[in-house]
Amino acid sequence: MARHKGRAWHGRLLAAALGVTVVAAATSVWTAQAGPVGGGPQARVSAPDAQRQDQVAKVSADIVHASDRGARGVNITIDDGPDPVWTPQILQLLKDSGVKATFCMVGTQAQAYPDLVKDVVAAGHRLCDHTISHDTAMDTKSEAYQSQQILDAERMITKASGGVRPQYYRAPGGAFTPYSRQLAASRGMRPLGWNVDSKDFERPGVDTMVATVKSQISNGPTVLFHDAGGDRSQTLAALREVLPWLKQQGYSFGFPVR
C-alpha cells in the first residue's frame, strides 16, 4: 500500500500529539512487549485493567480487505477525523444515502471532539484506530513507539466514544509492521487495508476522484476517503456521485470482515 496523505497534515498532528505523547509515555497503563519467539506481542497492564484485557477477543493479524456483504459488498472507510466541519457533513450524507462506514480516527482528534465520536457510533458506523499522530514512517520506529501510537489511540477513542472500542487498526499510509499487526490483533482490532484510494487527500478534482473509484472498484471492496486534514468539499461531492453509482452497479455497503 502506497504512502500518502501529505506531510503538512502529518506535521500538524505530530506537533499536536507531542504533548499527549510525553504525558502518555509516563502515565499510560499500557506497556507492550514482544511475546515469546513465534508469538505475538503481549500487553502488560495494571491491575484495574487486567479484566478489561481478558475480555478482549483477539482477531486475525492478517490485513483485511474483504467485506462482510460478500463478493458484491463495498466498505466505505473515512480517515483522519473526526473534524468539526467535515465529519458532521459526511455523517449526514451517509445517513441520507443509507450507508454505513468505518471511521479510522486519529487519537488526538477523537480526544478533542468526543461528541463527534459519539455521533459516529450512534449512527451505526464502526470505529478504527489510526494512531495518535498519523506518523507515516512509524514502521521505521521502535516497537515501543508503535505500541504507544496504537494503544494510546485505542484508549483515547474508546474514552471519547463512551466505551465503544475500535474494531480495526489502520496504519498511517499503510505503514504496517508484523509487530503492529500482532499488537492490534491482540487488542481485538483487525488490521485494515484498502483497495481503492480515491486520492481525495490531494484534492485532484471531483471528476478525477469519481473516475478513480469507478475504474478501481474491481480491485477490491475497501474504498478510502477522508473527513479531516483540510478542505474536504471535494470528498463530499465525490461521495454524492459514487454512492448512488455503486448502488446502481449492484453493490451493497457493509463493514470489513473481522
C-alpha positions in Angstrom: 0.0 0.0 0.0 1.4 3.3 -1.0 2.2 6.0 1.5 0.3 9.2 1.1 -1.7 11.9 3.0 0.6 14.9 3.0 3.4 15.7 5.3 1.9 19.0 6.3 -1.1 17.3 7.9 1.2 14.7 9.5 3.4 17.5 10.9 0.5 19.3 12.4 -0.8 16.2 14.0 2.6 15.2 15.2 3.1 18.5 16.9 -0.4 18.4 18.5 0.4 14.9 19.7 3.8 15.6 21.2 2.3 16.9 24.5 0.0 13.8 24.6 2.9 11.6 23.8 5.1 12.9 26.6 2.3 12.5 29.2 1.2 9.2 27.8 4.7 7.8 28.0 4.8 8.5 31.7 1.2 7.7 32.6 -0.1 5.1 30.1 -1.0 1.8 31.8 -0.2 0.0 28.6 3.4 -1.2 28.0 3.6 -3.5 25.1 6.3 -6.1 24.9 7.2 -8.7 22.2 5.9 -12.1 23.2 7.9 -15.3 23.1 9.5 -16.4 19.8 6.8 -17.3 17.4 4.1 -15.5 19.4 2.5 -12.1 19.1 3.1 -9.1 21.4 1.5 -9.1 24.8 0.3 -6.0 26.7 1.4 -5.7 30.4 -1.4 -3.9 32.2 -2.0 -2.6 35.7 -4.4 -4.5 38.0 -7.5 -2.3 37.3 -7.2 -3.1 33.6 -6.5 -6.8 33.8 -10.1 -7.7 33.5 -10.6 -5.5 30.5 -7.6 -7.1 28.8 -9.1 -10.6 29.4 -12.4 -9.5 27.8 -10.8 -8.5 24.5 -11.4 -11.1 21.8 -8.3 -11.5 19.6 -8.7 -11.4 15.9 -6.6 -12.3 12.9 -3.4 -10.2 12.4 -3.8 -10.5 8.6 -4.6 -7.2 6.8 -8.3 -7.4 5.8 -9.9 -6.0 2.7 -13.0 -8.2 2.3 -16.5 -7.0 3.0 -19.0 -8.8 5.3 -21.5 -8.3 2.5 -19.7 -10.8 0.3 -18.5 -10.5 -3.3 -20.7 -7.5 -4.2 -20.0 -5.7 -0.9 -18.2 -2.4 -0.6 -16.6 -1.0 2.6 -16.5 2.8 2.7 -13.7 3.9 5.1 -13.2 7.5 6.3 -9.8 8.5 7.7 -8.1 11.1 9.9 -11.0 12.7 11.8 -13.2 13.5 13.5 -13.3 17.0 12.2 -15.8 19.6 13.5 -16.5 21.0 10.0 -16.5 17.9 7.7 -17.4 14.9 9.9 -21.0 16.1 10.5 -21.5 16.8 6.8 -20.2 13.3 5.9 -22.4 11.7 8.5 -25.4 13.5 7.1 -24.6 12.4 3.6 -24.1 8.8 4.7 -27.4 8.9 6.6 -29.2 10.3 3.5 -27.7 7.6 1.4 -28.4 4.8 3.8 -24.8 3.8 4.0 -22.7 2.7 7.0 -19.0 3.3 7.0 -15.8 2.7 9.1 -14.2 5.8 10.6 -10.5 5.5 11.1 -9.8 8.1 13.8 -6.7 9.8 15.0 -6.5 9.6 18.7 -5.9 13.3 19.4 -8.8 14.2 17.1 -11.1 11.8 19.0 -9.9 13.3 22.2 -10.6 16.8 21.0 -14.1 16.1 19.6 -15.7 13.3 21.7 -19.2 14.4 20.8 -18.4 13.7 17.2 -17.1 10.2 18.1 -20.3 9.5 19.9 -22.3 10.8 16.8 -20.4 8.3 14.6 -21.2 5.4 16.9 -24.8 6.5 17.4 -25.3 6.5 13.6 -24.3 2.8 13.5 -20.8 3.2 12.0 -17.7 1.4 13.2 -14.5 2.8 14.7 -11.0 2.2 13.7 -7.7 3.1 15.4 -5.5 5.3 13.2 -2.8 6.1 15.8 -2.3 9.3 17.8 -0.1 11.3 15.4 -0.5 9.8 11.9 3.2 9.1 11.5 3.5 7.5 8.1 7.0 6.4 8.9 6.1 4.6 12.1 7.1 1.3 10.5 10.7 2.5 10.8 10.3 3.3 14.5 10.8 1.2 17.6 8.3 -1.3 18.9 7.8 0.8 22.0 6.9 3.8 19.7 4.5 1.7 17.6 2.9 0.4 20.8 2.3 3.8 22.2 0.9 5.1 18.9 -1.6 2.3 18.7 -2.6 1.6 22.3 -2.9 5.3 23.4 -5.1 6.0 20.4 -7.2 3.0 21.3 -7.6 4.4 24.8 -8.5 7.9 23.5 -11.0 6.7 21.0 -12.7 4.3 23.5 -12.9 7.0 26.1 -14.3 9.6 23.6 -16.9 7.1 22.4 -18.2 6.5 25.8 -16.8 3.0 26.0 -17.1 1.7 22.4 -13.8 0.1 21.3 -12.3 0.5 17.8 -12.7 -2.8 15.9 -9.9 -2.2 13.3 -6.4 -0.7 13.1 -5.2 1.1 10.0 -1.6 2.1 9.9 -1.0 5.7 8.6 0.0 5.5 4.9 -0.1 1.7 5.2 3.0 1.6 7.4 2.2 -1.7 9.0 4.7 -4.0 10.6 4.4 -7.6 11.8 4.6 -6.3 15.3 2.0 -3.6 14.9 -0.4 -6.0 13.2 0.0 -8.6 16.0 -0.4 -6.0 18.7 -3.6 -4.5 17.2 -5.0 -8.0 16.7 -4.3 -8.9 20.3 -6.4 -5.9 21.3 -9.3 -7.1 19.1 -8.5 -4.6 16.2 -8.3 -6.2 12.8 -5.6 -4.6 10.6 -7.4 -2.8 7.9 -6.1 -2.1 4.4 -7.7 -0.6 1.3 -8.1 -1.5 -2.3 -9.2 1.8 -3.8 -7.6 5.1 -2.8 -9.8 7.9 -4.0 -6.9 10.3 -3.7 -9.2 12.8 -2.1 -6.5 13.9 0.3 -4.7 15.5 -2.7 -7.9 17.3 -3.9 -7.4 16.3 -7.6 -10.9 17.3 -8.6 -14.3 15.6 -8.1 -14.4 14.1 -11.6 -10.9 12.6 -11.1 -11.9 11.1 -7.8 -15.1 9.6 -9.1 -13.3 8.2 -12.1 -10.7 6.6 -9.8 -13.3 4.8 -7.7 -15.2 3.6 -10.8 -12.1 2.3 -12.5 -10.6 0.7 -9.4 -13.5 -0.8 -7.6 -12.8 -4.1 -9.4 -9.6 -4.2 -7.4 -11.4 -4.9 -4.2 -14.2 -3.7 -1.9 -12.5 -1.3 0.6 -12.5 2.4 -0.5 -10.5 5.1 1.2 -11.8 8.7 1.8 -11.0 11.4 4.4 -13.0 13.6 6.7 -10.1 15.7 8.0 -6.7 17.2 7.1 -8.1 20.2 5.1 -10.9 21.2 2.8 -13.0 18.0 2.2 -15.6 19.6 0.0 -14.4 17.5 -3.0 -14.8 14.4 -0.9 -18.4 15.3 -0.1 -19.1 16.0 -3.8 -17.4 12.8 -4.9 -19.3 10.7 -2.4 -22.6 12.2 -3.6 -21.8 10.7 -7.0 -20.0 7.5 -6.0 -22.5 6.1 -3.5 -25.5 6.0 -5.8 -23.4 4.8 -8.7 -22.2 1.8 -6.6 -25.8 1.0 -5.8 -26.7 1.2 -9.4 -23.9 -1.3 -10.2 -25.4 -3.8 -7.7 -23.1 -3.2 -4.8 -24.2 -3.1 -1.2 -22.5 -1.4 1.7 -21.0 -3.3 4.7 -18.0 -3.4 7.0 -14.7 -5.1 6.7 -14.7 -8.7 8.0 -13.1 -9.3 11.4 
